[in-house]
């Protein structure tokens, strides 16, 4: 019996490779997003700690310079947080685009896999049909005995 050969196997391998690359890229981008969120959380924690330092403790007195420095530090932290959040929003848009690329790559793979499956089923049906025709022909042939060379009828 013949073996099924998918003519577009090379294209399927290329699309599978492209899909895997998109998966790796998306995984790397997701990890980068997690790191960005962690940076934002760290800055927010630092800002809350700076805010707590601005609150007077047990009648502590701050000089004007200390208050100004702490206020400027808090402002810089707030600005850095806003910048990081803007970066994160931009990154999220890129992440959505990358997800769409992955979905498209998966769709292309699935289409080719379905085509391969249908062609393989068709091939096997044709092979079974050929095999059945061959067996039918063999069954219809009259049997000739070896010793006499005469036809033996059933």
Buried (B, 14 or more C-beta within 10 A) or exposed (E): EEEEEBEEEEEBEEBBEBBEEBBEEBEEBEEEBEEBEEBBEEBBEBBEEBEEBEEEEEEEEEEEEEEEEBEEBBEEBBEBBEEBBEEBEEBEEEBEEBBEBBEEBBEBBEEBBEBBEEBEEEBEEEBEEEEEEEEEEEEEEEEEEEEEEEEEEE
